[in-house]
Amino acid sequence: MSYEKVTQASEIIVGTKQTIKALQNGEVKELIVAEDADRRVTNKVLLIAEEKHVPIVQVDSMKKLGKACGIDVGAATVAIKG
């Protein structure tokens, strides 16, 4: 389900640094986080998303999340802009 949201979203942000910046600027409608991602990478993103009351959806695989974004590597976090 959430992989479909990523492929259908008109504008997404891939990558932790860019996601953090977008969260801080209030540009994120929904956050997708891969469960198999390193928690040291995702913790800061998750904290900011919770502070900003952005819905967080967990998916099982970084590899599948990256593929849904159209990239050949895994993605730990993807923000859907809104």
N, CA, C and O atoms as a Maestro MAE file, in Angstrom:
{
 s_m_m2io_version
 :::
 2.0.0
}

f_m_ct {
 s_m_title
 :::
 protein
 m_atom[328] {
  # First column is atom index #
  i_m_mmod_type
  r_m_x_coord
  r_m_y_coord
  r_m_z_coord
  i_m_residue_number
  s_m_chain_name
  s_m_pdb_residue_name
  s_m_pdb_atom_name
  i_m_atomic_number
  :::
  1 25 0.825 -1.212 0.000 1 A "MET " " N  " 7
  2 3 0.000 0.000 0.000 1 A "MET " " CA " 6
  3 2 0.859 1.261 0.000 1 A "MET " " C  " 6
  4 15 0.695 2.128 -0.859 1 A "MET " " O  " 8
  5 25 1.769 1.363 0.958 2 A "SER " " N  " 7
  6 3 2.576 2.577 1.070 2 A "SER " " CA " 6
  7 2 3.561 2.727 -0.079 2 A "SER " " C  " 6
  8 15 3.903 3.843 -0.468 2 A "SER " " O  " 8
  9 25 4.025 1.579 -0.631 3 A "TYR " " N  " 7
  10 3 4.896 1.669 -1.798 3 A "TYR " " CA " 6
  11 2 4.131 2.312 -2.952 3 A "TYR " " C  " 6
  12 15 4.692 3.093 -3.720 3 A "TYR " " O  " 8
  13 25 2.836 1.977 -3.068 4 A "GLU " " N  " 7
  14 3 2.000 2.574 -4.107 4 A "GLU " " CA " 6
  15 2 1.853 4.074 -3.895 4 A "GLU " " C  " 6
  16 15 1.868 4.842 -4.857 4 A "GLU " " O  " 8
  17 25 1.711 4.498 -2.637 5 A "LYS " " N  " 7
  18 3 1.614 5.933 -2.348 5 A "LYS " " CA " 6
  19 2 2.844 6.661 -2.861 5 A "LYS " " C  " 6
  20 15 2.747 7.751 -3.423 5 A "LYS " " O  " 8
  21 25 4.005 6.044 -2.660 6 A "VAL " " N  " 7
  22 3 5.252 6.667 -3.092 6 A "VAL " " CA " 6
  23 2 5.299 6.773 -4.606 6 A "VAL " " C  " 6
  24 15 5.665 7.820 -5.139 6 A "VAL " " O  " 8
  25 25 4.934 5.702 -5.309 7 A "THR " " N  " 7
  26 3 4.996 5.736 -6.774 7 A "THR " " CA " 6
  27 2 3.963 6.691 -7.364 7 A "THR " " C  " 6
  28 15 4.175 7.237 -8.446 7 A "THR " " O  " 8
  29 25 2.845 6.899 -6.663 8 A "GLN " " N  " 7
  30 3 1.786 7.767 -7.173 8 A "GLN " " CA " 6
  31 2 1.918 9.219 -6.727 8 A "GLN " " C  " 6
  32 15 1.241 10.093 -7.269 8 A "GLN " " O  " 8
  33 25 2.776 9.489 -5.750 9 A "ALA " " N  " 7
  34 3 2.913 10.851 -5.227 9 A "ALA " " CA " 6
  35 2 3.486 11.769 -6.299 9 A "ALA " " C  " 6
  36 15 4.370 11.381 -7.064 9 A "ALA " " O  " 8
  37 25 2.973 12.977 -6.340 10 A "SER " " N  " 7
  38 3 3.453 13.926 -7.346 10 A "SER " " CA " 6
  39 2 4.832 14.462 -6.995 10 A "SER " " C  " 6
  40 15 5.615 14.782 -7.889 10 A "SER " " O  " 8
  41 25 5.142 14.564 -5.706 11 A "GLU " " N  " 7
  42 3 6.444 15.084 -5.297 11 A "GLU " " CA " 6
  43 2 6.915 14.369 -4.038 11 A "GLU " " C  " 6
  44 15 6.233 14.373 -3.014 11 A "GLU " " O  " 8
  45 25 8.097 13.753 -4.131 12 A "ILE " " N  " 7
  46 3 8.669 13.053 -2.992 12 A "ILE " " CA " 6
  47 2 10.074 13.567 -2.717 12 A "ILE " " C  " 6
  48 15 10.718 14.168 -3.577 12 A "ILE " " O  " 8
  49 25 10.530 13.314 -1.500 13 A "ILE " " N  " 7
  50 3 11.886 13.650 -1.102 13 A "ILE " " CA " 6
  51 2 12.524 12.365 -0.603 13 A "ILE " " C  " 6
  52 15 12.003 11.717 0.305 13 A "ILE " " O  " 8
  53 25 13.656 11.997 -1.201 14 A "VAL " " N  " 7
  54 3 14.369 10.793 -0.815 14 A "VAL " " CA " 6
  55 2 15.653 11.214 -0.112 14 A "VAL " " C  " 6
  56 15 16.382 12.077 -0.600 14 A "VAL " " O  " 8
  57 25 15.924 10.605 1.029 15 A "GLY " " N  " 7
  58 3 17.162 10.906 1.744 15 A "GLY " " CA " 6
  59 2 16.891 11.605 3.055 15 A "GLY " " C  " 6
  60 15 15.989 12.435 3.170 15 A "GLY " " O  " 8
  61 25 17.684 11.255 4.030 16 A "THR " " N  " 7
  62 3 17.455 11.726 5.392 16 A "THR " " CA " 6
  63 2 17.666 13.233 5.543 16 A "THR " " C  " 6
  64 15 16.830 13.914 6.136 16 A "THR " " O  " 8
  65 25 18.756 13.756 5.021 17 A "LYS " " N  " 7
  66 3 19.042 15.194 5.189 17 A "LYS " " CA " 6
  67 2 17.963 16.066 4.554 17 A "LYS " " C  " 6
  68 15 17.493 17.031 5.157 17 A "LYS " " O  " 8
  69 25 17.583 15.713 3.338 18 A "GLN " " N  " 7
  70 3 16.561 16.498 2.638 18 A "GLN " " CA " 6
  71 2 15.201 16.363 3.328 18 A "GLN " " C  " 6
  72 15 14.425 17.317 3.382 18 A "GLN " " O  " 8
  73 25 14.925 15.164 3.853 19 A "THR " " N  " 7
  74 3 13.663 14.938 4.563 19 A "THR " " CA " 6
  75 2 13.604 15.774 5.826 19 A "THR " " C  " 6
  76 15 12.571 16.369 6.131 19 A "THR " " O  " 8
  77 25 14.706 15.824 6.565 20 A "ILE " " N  " 7
  78 3 14.752 16.637 7.792 20 A "ILE " " CA " 6
  79 2 14.492 18.107 7.471 20 A "ILE " " C  " 6
  80 15 13.720 18.776 8.158 20 A "ILE " " O  " 8
  81 25 15.139 18.596 6.429 21 A "LYS " " N  " 7
  82 3 14.961 20.001 6.042 21 A "LYS " " CA " 6
  83 2 13.499 20.285 5.683 21 A "LYS " " C  " 6
  84 15 12.936 21.295 6.105 21 A "LYS " " O  " 8
  85 25 12.891 19.388 4.902 22 A "ALA " " N  " 7
  86 3 11.491 19.564 4.493 22 A "ALA " " CA " 6
  87 2 10.549 19.480 5.696 22 A "ALA " " C  " 6
  88 15 9.577 20.231 5.774 22 A "ALA " " O  " 8
  89 25 10.834 18.566 6.637 23 A "LEU " " N  " 7
  90 3 10.013 18.466 7.852 23 A "LEU " " CA " 6
  91 2 10.082 19.767 8.646 23 A "LEU " " C  " 6
  92 15 9.058 20.276 9.101 23 A "LEU " " O  " 8
  93 25 11.271 20.296 8.809 24 A "GLN " " N  " 7
  94 3 11.447 21.537 9.569 24 A "GLN " " CA " 6
  95 2 10.754 22.712 8.901 24 A "GLN " " C  " 6
  96 15 10.337 23.655 9.574 24 A "GLN " " O  " 8
  97 25 10.631 22.662 7.578 25 A "ASN " " N  " 7
  98 3 9.964 23.734 6.837 25 A "ASN " " CA " 6
  99 2 8.464 23.507 6.685 25 A "ASN " " C  " 6
  100 15 7.780 24.313 6.056 25 A "ASN " " O  " 8
  101 25 7.946 22.421 7.254 26 A "GLY " " N  " 7
  102 3 6.517 22.148 7.200 26 A "GLY " " CA " 6
  103 2 6.009 21.731 5.832 26 A "GLY " " C  " 6
  104 15 4.843 21.960 5.509 26 A "GLY " " O  " 8
  105 25 6.872 21.119 5.017 27 A "GLU " " N  " 7
  106 3 6.513 20.769 3.645 27 A "GLU " " CA " 6
  107 2 6.050 19.320 3.481 27 A "GLU " " C  " 6
  108 15 5.652 18.927 2.384 27 A "GLU " " O  " 8
  109 25 6.094 18.517 4.553 28 A "VAL " " N  " 7
  110 3 5.844 17.080 4.428 28 A "VAL " " CA " 6
  111 2 4.423 16.733 4.857 28 A "VAL " " C  " 6
  112 15 3.968 17.121 5.933 28 A "VAL " " O  " 8
  113 25 3.733 15.994 3.991 29 A "LYS " " N  " 7
  114 3 2.371 15.533 4.266 29 A "LYS " " CA " 6
  115 2 2.388 14.180 4.975 29 A "LYS " " C  " 6
  116 15 1.559 13.914 5.845 29 A "LYS " " O  " 8
  117 25 3.345 13.328 4.590 30 A "GLU " " N  " 7
  118 3 3.436 11.983 5.152 30 A "GLU " " CA " 6
  119 2 4.873 11.495 5.042 30 A "GLU " " C  " 6
  120 15 5.575 11.810 4.081 30 A "GLU " " O  " 8
  121 25 5.305 10.722 6.037 31 A "LEU " " N  " 7
  122 3 6.662 10.188 6.059 31 A "LEU " " CA " 6
  123 2 6.604 8.673 5.962 31 A "LEU " " C  " 6
  124 15 5.842 8.029 6.684 31 A "LEU " " O  " 8
  125 25 7.404 8.103 5.075 32 A "ILE " " N  " 7
  126 3 7.507 6.654 4.926 32 A "ILE " " CA " 6
  127 2 8.892 6.252 5.415 32 A "ILE " " C  " 6
  128 15 9.896 6.814 4.976 32 A "ILE " " O  " 8
  129 25 8.949 5.275 6.331 33 A "VAL " " N  " 7
  130 3 10.226 4.841 6.908 33 A "VAL " " CA " 6
  131 2 10.359 3.331 6.751 33 A "VAL " " C  " 6
  132 15 9.426 2.586 7.050 33 A "VAL " " O  " 8
  133 25 11.521 2.882 6.283 34 A "ALA " " N  " 7
  134 3 11.786 1.454 6.139 34 A "ALA " " CA " 6
  135 2 12.158 0.866 7.499 34 A "ALA " " C  " 6
  136 15 13.024 1.395 8.196 34 A "ALA " " O  " 8
  137 25 11.500 -0.229 7.868 35 A "GLU " " N  " 7
  138 3 11.759 -0.869 9.156 35 A "GLU " " CA " 6
  139 2 13.160 -1.449 9.247 35 A "GLU " " C  " 6
  140 15 13.715 -1.546 10.341 35 A "GLU " " O  " 8
  141 25 13.745 -1.838 8.112 36 A "ASP " " N  " 7
  142 3 15.081 -2.425 8.145 36 A "ASP " " CA " 6
  143 2 16.203 -1.386 8.054 36 A "ASP " " C  " 6
  144 15 17.375 -1.743 7.941 36 A "ASP " " O  " 8
  145 25 15.842 -0.109 8.105 37 A "ALA " " N  " 7
  146 3 16.851 0.956 8.089 37 A "ALA " " CA " 6
  147 2 17.513 1.066 9.468 37 A "ALA " " C  " 6
  148 15 16.911 0.731 10.488 37 A "ALA " " O  " 8
  149 25 18.743 1.535 9.476 38 A "ASP " " N  " 7
  150 3 19.491 1.734 10.716 38 A "ASP " " CA " 6
  151 2 18.805 2.821 11.551 38 A "ASP " " C  " 6
  152 15 18.568 3.926 11.063 38 A "ASP " " O  " 8
  153 25 18.496 2.510 12.780 39 A "ARG " " N  " 7
  154 3 17.800 3.460 13.662 39 A "ARG " " CA " 6
  155 2 18.611 4.725 13.902 39 A "ARG " " C  " 6
  156 15 18.041 5.786 14.154 39 A "ARG " " O  " 8
  157 25 19.937 4.627 13.827 40 A "ARG " " N  " 7
  158 3 20.757 5.843 13.992 40 A "ARG " " CA " 6
  159 2 20.490 6.811 12.851 40 A "ARG " " C  " 6
  160 15 20.641 8.022 13.009 40 A "ARG " " O  " 8
  161 25 20.098 6.283 11.714 41 A "VAL " " N  " 7
  162 3 19.791 7.119 10.543 41 A "VAL " " CA " 6
  163 2 18.390 7.704 10.654 41 A "VAL " " C  " 6
  164 15 18.175 8.871 10.325 41 A "VAL " " O  " 8
  165 25 17.440 6.901 11.116 42 A "THR " " N  " 7
  166 3 16.032 7.332 11.078 42 A "THR " " CA " 6
  167 2 15.527 8.020 12.344 42 A "THR " " C  " 6
  168 15 14.501 8.698 12.295 42 A "THR " " O  " 8
  169 25 16.208 7.868 13.461 43 A "ASN " " N  " 7
  170 3 15.689 8.415 14.729 43 A "ASN " " CA " 6
  171 2 15.410 9.911 14.683 43 A "ASN " " C  " 6
  172 15 14.348 10.353 15.121 43 A "ASN " " O  " 8
  173 25 16.350 10.697 14.157 44 A "LYS " " N  " 7
  174 3 16.150 12.150 14.121 44 A "LYS " " CA " 6
  175 2 14.948 12.517 13.244 44 A "LYS " " C  " 6
  176 15 14.161 13.400 13.586 44 A "LYS " " O  " 8
  177 25 14.822 11.824 12.112 45 A "VAL " " N  " 7
  178 3 13.689 12.071 11.211 45 A "VAL " " CA " 6
  179 2 12.377 11.756 11.926 45 A "VAL " " C  " 6
  180 15 11.424 12.531 11.863 45 A "VAL " " O  " 8
  181 25 12.340 10.612 12.605 46 A "LEU " " N  " 7
  182 3 11.120 10.207 13.322 46 A "LEU " " CA " 6
  183 2 10.768 11.206 14.427 46 A "LEU " " C  " 6
  184 15 9.596 11.539 14.604 46 A "LEU " " O  " 8
  185 25 11.757 11.680 15.163 47 A "LEU " " N  " 7
  186 3 11.492 12.653 16.232 47 A "LEU " " CA " 6
  187 2 10.895 13.947 15.680 47 A "LEU " " C  " 6
  188 15 9.919 14.465 16.221 47 A "LEU " " O  " 8
  189 25 11.478 14.458 14.616 48 A "ILE " " N  " 7
  190 3 10.972 15.707 14.028 48 A "ILE " " CA " 6
  191 2 9.561 15.497 13.477 48 A "ILE " " C  " 6
  192 15 8.695 16.356 13.644 48 A "ILE " " O  " 8
  193 25 9.330 14.360 12.823 49 A "ALA " " N  " 7
  194 3 7.999 14.076 12.281 49 A "ALA " " CA " 6
  195 2 6.958 14.031 13.395 49 A "ALA " " C  " 6
  196 15 5.852 14.549 13.237 49 A "ALA " " O  " 8
  197 25 7.310 13.412 14.516 50 A "GLU " " N  " 7
  198 3 6.385 13.360 15.655 50 A "GLU " " CA " 6
  199 2 6.124 14.756 16.214 50 A "GLU " " C  " 6
  200 15 4.985 15.094 16.535 50 A "GLU " " O  " 8
  201 25 7.175 15.567 16.331 51 A "GLU " " N  " 7
  202 3 7.021 16.943 16.830 51 A "GLU " " CA " 6
  203 2 6.106 17.759 15.920 51 A "GLU " " C  " 6
  204 15 5.313 18.575 16.390 51 A "GLU " " O  " 8
  205 25 6.226 17.532 14.619 52 A "LYS " " N  " 7
  206 3 5.448 18.298 13.638 52 A "LYS " " CA " 6
  207 2 4.091 17.655 13.340 52 A "LYS " " C  " 6
  208 15 3.332 18.157 12.511 52 A "LYS " " O  " 8
  209 25 3.787 16.534 14.024 53 A "HIS " " N  " 7
  210 3 2.515 15.820 13.845 53 A "HIS " " CA " 6
  211 2 2.306 15.354 12.406 53 A "HIS " " C  " 6
  212 15 1.203 15.428 11.864 53 A "HIS " " O  " 8
  213 25 3.394 14.871 11.801 54 A "VAL " " N  " 7
  214 3 3.332 14.323 10.446 54 A "VAL " " CA " 6
  215 2 3.069 12.818 10.561 54 A "VAL " " C  " 6
  216 15 3.761 12.134 11.315 54 A "VAL " " O  " 8
  217 25 2.094 12.297 9.836 55 A "PRO " " N  " 7
  218 3 1.819 10.851 9.877 55 A "PRO " " CA " 6
  219 2 3.045 10.059 9.413 55 A "PRO " " C  " 6
  220 15 3.698 10.416 8.433 55 A "PRO " " O  " 8
  221 25 3.341 8.976 10.139 56 A "ILE " " N  " 7
  222 3 4.479 8.119 9.828 56 A "ILE " " CA " 6
  223 2 3.959 6.736 9.454 56 A "ILE " " C  " 6
  224 15 3.174 6.135 10.188 56 A "ILE " " O  " 8
  225 25 4.401 6.243 8.313 57 A "VAL " " N  " 7
  226 3 4.025 4.915 7.852 57 A "VAL " " CA " 6
  227 2 5.302 4.083 7.757 57 A "VAL " " C  " 6
  228 15 6.300 4.526 7.189 57 A "VAL " " O  " 8
  229 25 5.259 2.874 8.318 58 A "GLN " " N  " 7
  230 3 6.405 1.968 8.256 58 A "GLN " " CA " 6
  231 2 6.208 0.990 7.100 58 A "GLN " " C  " 6
  232 15 5.110 0.477 6.885 58 A "GLN " " O  " 8
  233 25 7.280 0.743 6.366 59 A "VAL " " N  " 7
  234 3 7.300 -0.308 5.346 59 A "VAL " " CA " 6
  235 2 8.432 -1.257 5.692 59 A "VAL " " C  " 6
  236 15 9.322 -0.906 6.467 59 A "VAL " " O  " 8
  237 25 8.409 -2.450 5.129 60 A "ASP " " N  " 7
  238 3 9.364 -3.462 5.574 60 A "ASP " " CA " 6
  239 2 10.747 -3.383 4.948 60 A "ASP " " C  " 6
  240 15 11.699 -3.882 5.549 60 A "ASP " " O  " 8
  241 25 10.909 -2.786 3.781 61 A "SER " " N  " 7
  242 3 12.168 -2.927 3.060 61 A "SER " " CA " 6
  243 2 12.703 -1.626 2.469 61 A "SER " " C  " 6
  244 15 12.000 -0.918 1.748 61 A "SER " " O  " 8
  245 25 13.967 -1.325 2.791 62 A "MET " " N  " 7
  246 3 14.650 -0.177 2.178 62 A "MET " " CA " 6
  247 2 14.779 -0.381 0.668 62 A "MET " " C  " 6
  248 15 14.604 0.551 -0.117 62 A "MET " " O  " 8
  249 25 15.085 -1.608 0.285 63 A "LYS " " N  " 7
  250 3 15.274 -1.907 -1.133 63 A "LYS " " CA " 6
  251 2 13.995 -1.650 -1.924 63 A "LYS " " C  " 6
  252 15 14.028 -1.018 -2.980 63 A "LYS " " O  " 8
  253 25 12.856 -2.148 -1.405 64 A "LYS " " N  " 7
  254 3 11.573 -1.933 -2.082 64 A "LYS " " CA " 6
  255 2 11.191 -0.458 -2.086 64 A "LYS " " C  " 6
  256 15 10.617 0.038 -3.056 64 A "LYS " " O  " 8
  257 25 11.512 0.244 -0.997 65 A "LEU " " N  " 7
  258 3 11.194 1.672 -0.918 65 A "LEU " " CA " 6
  259 2 12.009 2.447 -1.942 65 A "LEU " " C  " 6
  260 15 11.486 3.338 -2.610 65 A "LEU " " O  " 8
  261 25 13.281 2.111 -2.066 66 A "GLY " " N  " 7
  262 3 14.117 2.746 -3.084 66 A "GLY " " CA " 6
  263 2 13.589 2.488 -4.484 66 A "GLY " " C  " 6
  264 15 13.543 3.391 -5.320 66 A "GLY " " O  " 8
  265 25 13.188 1.241 -4.730 67 A "LYS " " N  " 7
  266 3 12.645 0.878 -6.046 67 A "LYS " " CA " 6
  267 2 11.374 1.676 -6.341 67 A "LYS " " C  " 6
  268 15 11.171 2.133 -7.466 67 A "LYS " " O  " 8
  269 25 10.520 1.843 -5.326 68 A "ALA " " N  " 7
  270 3 9.286 2.624 -5.504 68 A "ALA " " CA " 6
  271 2 9.596 4.080 -5.848 68 A "ALA " " C  " 6
  272 15 8.800 4.756 -6.499 68 A "ALA " " O  " 8
  273 25 10.769 4.557 -5.401 69 A "CYS " " N  " 7
  274 3 11.190 5.934 -5.694 69 A "CYS " " CA " 6
  275 2 11.873 6.059 -7.045 69 A "CYS " " C  " 6
  276 15 12.160 7.160 -7.514 69 A "CYS " " O  " 8
  277 25 12.128 4.906 -7.667 70 A "GLY " " N  " 7
  278 3 12.791 4.927 -8.962 70 A "GLY " " CA " 6
  279 2 14.303 5.002 -8.865 70 A "GLY " " C  " 6
  280 15 14.964 5.431 -9.811 70 A "GLY " " O  " 8
  281 25 14.862 4.589 -7.725 71 A "ILE " " N  " 7
  282 3 16.316 4.589 -7.577 71 A "ILE " " CA " 6
  283 2 16.800 3.146 -7.408 71 A "ILE " " C  " 6
  284 15 16.033 2.263 -7.023 71 A "ILE " " O  " 8
  285 25 18.073 2.926 -7.700 72 A "ASP " " N  " 7
  286 3 18.635 1.581 -7.693 72 A "ASP " " CA " 6
  287 2 19.223 1.174 -6.351 72 A "ASP " " C  " 6
  288 15 19.774 0.080 -6.229 72 A "ASP " " O  " 8
  289 25 19.119 2.022 -5.354 73 A "VAL " " N  " 7
  290 3 19.625 1.708 -4.011 73 A "VAL " " CA " 6
  291 2 18.487 1.814 -3.013 73 A "VAL " " C  " 6
  292 15 17.424 2.345 -3.334 73 A "VAL " " O  " 8
  293 25 18.701 1.316 -1.815 74 A "GLY " " N  " 7
  294 3 17.683 1.386 -0.783 74 A "GLY " " CA " 6
  295 2 17.451 2.805 -0.299 74 A "GLY " " C  " 6
  296 15 18.329 3.662 -0.406 74 A "GLY " " O  " 8
  297 25 16.276 3.044 0.228 75 A "ALA " " N  " 7
  298 3 15.940 4.341 0.807 75 A "ALA " " CA " 6
  299 2 15.435 4.104 2.237 75 A "ALA " " C  " 6
  300 15 14.507 3.324 2.453 75 A "ALA " " O  " 8
  301 25 16.055 4.784 3.207 76 A "ALA " " N  " 7
  302 3 15.633 4.647 4.596 76 A "ALA " " CA " 6
  303 2 14.357 5.427 4.860 76 A "ALA " " C  " 6
  304 15 13.458 4.950 5.552 76 A "ALA " " O  " 8
  305 25 14.283 6.635 4.303 77 A "THR " " N  " 7
  306 3 13.111 7.489 4.498 77 A "THR " " CA " 6
  307 2 12.707 8.143 3.192 77 A "THR " " C  " 6
  308 15 13.541 8.466 2.346 77 A "THR " " O  " 8
  309 25 11.411 8.328 3.054 78 A "VAL " " N  " 7
  310 3 10.862 9.073 1.913 78 A "VAL " " CA " 6
  311 2 9.758 9.982 2.461 78 A "VAL " " C  " 6
  312 15 8.878 9.538 3.198 78 A "VAL " " O  " 8
  313 25 9.823 11.238 2.094 79 A "ALA " " N  " 7
  314 3 8.785 12.180 2.493 79 A "ALA " " CA " 6
  315 2 7.899 12.481 1.298 79 A "ALA " " C  " 6
  316 15 8.380 12.734 0.194 79 A "ALA " " O  " 8
  317 25 6.602 12.448 1.539 80 A "ILE " " N  " 7
  318 3 5.648 12.857 0.506 80 A "ILE " " CA " 6
  319 2 5.271 14.298 0.803 80 A "ILE " " C  " 6
  320 15 4.744 14.616 1.870 80 A "ILE " " O  " 8
  321 25 5.551 15.158 -0.159 81 A "LYS " " N  " 7
  322 3 5.265 16.583 0.040 81 A "LYS " " CA " 6
  323 2 3.783 16.856 -0.138 81 A "LYS " " C  " 6
  324 15 3.091 16.209 -0.924 81 A "LYS " " O  " 8
  325 25 3.323 17.838 0.620 82 A "GLY " " N  " 7
  326 3 1.905 18.142 0.522 82 A "GLY " " CA " 6
  327 2 1.591 19.592 0.590 82 A "GLY " " C  " 6
  328 15 0.424 19.976 0.518 82 A "GLY " " O  " 8
  :::
 }
 m_bond[327] {
  # First column is bond index #
  i_m_from
  i_m_to
  i_m_order
  :::
  1 1 2 1
  2 2 3 1
  3 3 4 2
  4 3 5 1
  5 5 6 1
  6 6 7 1
  7 7 8 2
  8 7 9 1
  9 9 10 1
  10 10 11 1
  11 11 12 2
  12 11 13 1
  13 13 14 1
  14 14 15 1
  15 15 16 2
  16 15 17 1
  17 17 18 1
  18 18 19 1
  19 19 20 2
  20 19 21 1
  21 21 22 1
  22 22 23 1
  23 23 24 2
  24 23 25 1
  25 25 26 1
  26 26 27 1
  27 27 28 2
  28 27 29 1
  29 29 30 1
  30 30 31 1
  31 31 32 2
  32 31 33 1
  33 33 34 1
  34 34 35 1
  35 35 36 2
  36 35 37 1
  37 37 38 1
  38 38 39 1
  39 39 40 2
  40 39 41 1
  41 41 42 1
  42 42 43 1
  43 43 44 2
  44 43 45 1
  45 45 46 1
  46 46 47 1
  47 47 48 2
  48 47 49 1
  49 49 50 1
  50 50 51 1
  51 51 52 2
  52 51 53 1
  53 53 54 1
  54 54 55 1
  55 55 56 2
  56 55 57 1
  57 57 58 1
  58 58 59 1
  59 59 60 2
  60 59 61 1
  61 61 62 1
  62 62 63 1
  63 63 64 2
  64 63 65 1
  65 65 66 1
  66 66 67 1
  67 67 68 2
  68 67 69 1
  69 69 70 1
  70 70 71 1
  71 71 72 2
  72 71 73 1
  73 73 74 1
  74 74 75 1
  75 75 76 2
  76 75 77 1
  77 77 78 1
  78 78 79 1
  79 79 80 2
  80 79 81 1
  81 81 82 1
  82 82 83 1
  83 83 84 2
  84 83 85 1
  85 85 86 1
  86 86 87 1
  87 87 88 2
  88 87 89 1
  89 89 90 1
  90 90 91 1
  91 91 92 2
  92 91 93 1
  93 93 94 1
  94 94 95 1
  95 95 96 2
  96 95 97 1
  97 97 98 1
  98 98 99 1
  99 99 100 2
  100 99 101 1
  101 101 102 1
  102 102 103 1
  103 103 104 2
  104 103 105 1
  105 105 106 1
  106 106 107 1
  107 107 108 2
  108 107 109 1
  109 109 110 1
  110 110 111 1
  111 111 112 2
  112 111 113 1
  113 113 114 1
  114 114 115 1
  115 115 116 2
  116 115 117 1
  117 117 118 1
  118 118 119 1
  119 119 120 2
  120 119 121 1
  121 121 122 1
  122 122 123 1
  123 123 124 2
  124 123 125 1
  125 125 126 1
  126 126 127 1
  127 127 128 2
  128 127 129 1
  129 129 130 1
  130 130 131 1
  131 131 132 2
  132 131 133 1
  133 133 134 1
  134 134 135 1
  135 135 136 2
  136 135 137 1
  137 137 138 1
  138 138 139 1
  139 139 140 2
  140 139 141 1
  141 141 142 1
  142 142 143 1
  143 143 144 2
  144 143 145 1
  145 145 146 1
  146 146 147 1
  147 147 148 2
  148 147 149 1
  149 149 150 1
  150 150 151 1
  151 151 152 2
  152 151 153 1
  153 153 154 1
  154 154 155 1
  155 155 156 2
  156 155 157 1
  157 157 158 1
  158 158 159 1
  159 159 160 2
  160 159 161 1
  161 161 162 1
  162 162 163 1
  163 163 164 2
  164 163 165 1
  165 165 166 1
  166 166 167 1
  167 167 168 2
  168 167 169 1
  169 169 170 1
  170 170 171 1
  171 171 172 2
  172 171 173 1
  173 173 174 1
  174 174 175 1
  175 175 176 2
  176 175 177 1
  177 177 178 1
  178 178 179 1
  179 179 180 2
  180 179 181 1
  181 181 182 1
  182 182 183 1
  183 183 184 2
  184 183 185 1
  185 185 186 1
  186 186 187 1
  187 187 188 2
  188 187 189 1
  189 189 190 1
  190 190 191 1
  191 191 192 2
  192 191 193 1
  193 193 194 1
  194 194 195 1
  195 195 196 2
  196 195 197 1
  197 197 198 1
  198 198 199 1
  199 199 200 2
  200 199 201 1
  201 201 202 1
  202 202 203 1
  203 203 204 2
  204 203 205 1
  205 205 206 1
  206 206 207 1
  207 207 208 2
  208 207 209 1
  209 209 210 1
  210 210 211 1
  211 211 212 2
  212 211 213 1
  213 213 214 1
  214 214 215 1
  215 215 216 2
  216 215 217 1
  217 217 218 1
  218 218 219 1
  219 219 220 2
  220 219 221 1
  221 221 222 1
  222 222 223 1
  223 223 224 2
  224 223 225 1
  225 225 226 1
  226 226 227 1
  227 227 228 2
  228 227 229 1
  229 229 230 1
  230 230 231 1
  231 231 232 2
  232 231 233 1
  233 233 234 1
  234 234 235 1
  235 235 236 2
  236 235 237 1
  237 237 238 1
  238 238 239 1
  239 239 240 2
  240 239 241 1
  241 241 242 1
  242 242 243 1
  243 243 244 2
  244 243 245 1
  245 245 246 1
  246 246 247 1
  247 247 248 2
  248 247 249 1
  249 249 250 1
  250 250 251 1
  251 251 252 2
  252 251 253 1
  253 253 254 1
  254 254 255 1
  255 255 256 2
  256 255 257 1
  257 257 258 1
  258 258 259 1
  259 259 260 2
  260 259 261 1
  261 261 262 1
  262 262 263 1
  263 263 264 2
  264 263 265 1
  265 265 266 1
  266 266 267 1
  267 267 268 2
  268 267 269 1
  269 269 270 1
  270 270 271 1
  271 271 272 2
  272 271 273 1
  273 273 274 1
  274 274 275 1
  275 275 276 2
  276 275 277 1
  277 277 278 1
  278 278 279 1
  279 279 280 2
  280 279 281 1
  281 281 282 1
  282 282 283 1
  283 283 284 2
  284 283 285 1
  285 285 286 1
  286 286 287 1
  287 287 288 2
  288 287 289 1
  289 289 290 1
  290 290 291 1
  291 291 292 2
  292 291 293 1
  293 293 294 1
  294 294 295 1
  295 295 296 2
  296 295 297 1
  297 297 298 1
  298 298 299 1
  299 299 300 2
  300 299 301 1
  301 301 302 1
  302 302 303 1
  303 303 304 2
  304 303 305 1
  305 305 306 1
  306 306 307 1
  307 307 308 2
  308 307 309 1
  309 309 310 1
  310 310 311 1
  311 311 312 2
  312 311 313 1
  313 313 314 1
  314 314 315 1
  315 315 316 2
  316 315 317 1
  317 317 318 1
  318 318 319 1
  319 319 320 2
  320 319 321 1
  321 321 322 1
  322 322 323 1
  323 323 324 2
  324 323 325 1
  325 325 326 1
  326 326 327 1
  327 327 328 2
  :::
 }
}
